[in-house]
Amino acid sequence: MKVIHSKYKQRNMKIWNEVAPRYHKKWASVNKGPFQSTKKLIELVKINKNNLVLDVACGTGVVTKQIQKKNSNLEYVVGIDTSITAIKIAKKYNEKNKNLDFINTDAENFAFSKKFDVVTCQYALFFFPNAQKALKNMKNSLKKSGKIGISVHGSKYNVPFFSSILDSAVKYIPNYVPPGTPNLDRFGTKSTLKAEVRKAGFSNVVVKEFIFNYNPGKFEDYWKNYIKYIATPLKEKLNALEYSKCKEFKNSVKEKTLQYTKKNGEIIFPWQVLILTAKNN
Ligand SMILES: C[S@@+](CC[C@H](N)C(=O)[O-])C[C@H]1O[C@@H](n2cnc3c(N)ncnc32)[C@H](O)[C@@H]1O
């Protein structure tokens, strides 16, 4: 199991190192679709002045930036992530902010000498193969009175932006998702998310559901931009498909998007997001 996890982690790190600049441009730095959740997460976890905050899997620093913007009296914010490219972007994106640091480390293996008041983690818990280890790490890094705030995408049918393509991709492209890859919607229901966080020893666990809308344009825009965004290993698998199979694949995706397509051809996807808050004790 350990070997499978470490291979997956290396693959995932490589993917994030490639994708981070595109991710930042397309998603993280624009307050659209699922990223409307960043503000909600910060409100729900209630960060106070003088708080010491840790943002786990901080990516390109979008949560960190909003935390600072909301409360300029914060004692310190630390962001951690395994992608060195994401960390570099996060540093640049937050260069005007003081009392802030970004560190290249793993959510399952970090340790700090200081204890934090708040730990946040947006759109990353499902990437950690040993989510319990990461959650226990977060718990150990909190003060007794500390709190966590975690956002995840909802279950796949409630996030058709992903499932419209992924469900067909796994049908047409063998090994599209390599063995050992954790299921990305494994915490996509209130009960699974709550249970995982309770298991790690947190109390007062509350999960709130939000539905955001996301317009990826017309079908051709959605398809083209999705393919442009994905990392090289996936693109290679897609490019290896025979022309006729690729056409079939694209048609099957189009069919899935029809229920979200308006009369003018624009797609409006609903996007379910779950935001959890909990206390250390
Ligand atoms: C979808 S992005 C979310 C980034 C950021 N929290 C945001 O909301 O924009 C997922 C991030 O998780 C990071 N990640 C994946 N596995 C990780 C791990 N084991 N430890 C730390 N970071 C990890 C990736 O490098 C990536 O930056």
The ligand as an ORCA input file, in Angstrom:
! r2SCAN-3c Opt
* xyz 0 1
  C      -7.171     21.797     -6.140
  S      -5.662     22.406     -5.518
  C      -6.241     23.407     -4.167
  C      -5.282     24.510     -3.841
  C      -5.798     25.586     -2.899
  N      -6.169     25.043     -1.606
  C      -6.946     26.325     -3.529
  O      -8.066     26.246     -3.011
  O      -6.738     26.977     -4.550
  C      -4.998     21.002     -4.672
  C      -3.610     21.229     -4.083
  O      -3.292     20.134     -3.232
  C      -1.898     19.949     -3.293
  N      -1.592     18.625     -2.722
  C      -1.931     17.408     -3.204
  N      -1.483     16.450     -2.395
  C      -0.843     17.060     -1.353
  C      -0.197     16.605     -0.173
  N      -0.094     15.303      0.103
  N       0.314     17.523      0.685
  C       0.223     18.849      0.425
  N      -0.366     19.344     -0.690
  C      -0.911     18.466     -1.556
  C      -1.590     20.103     -4.771
  O      -0.219     20.339     -5.010
  C      -2.485     21.300     -5.114
  O      -1.795     22.509     -4.986
*
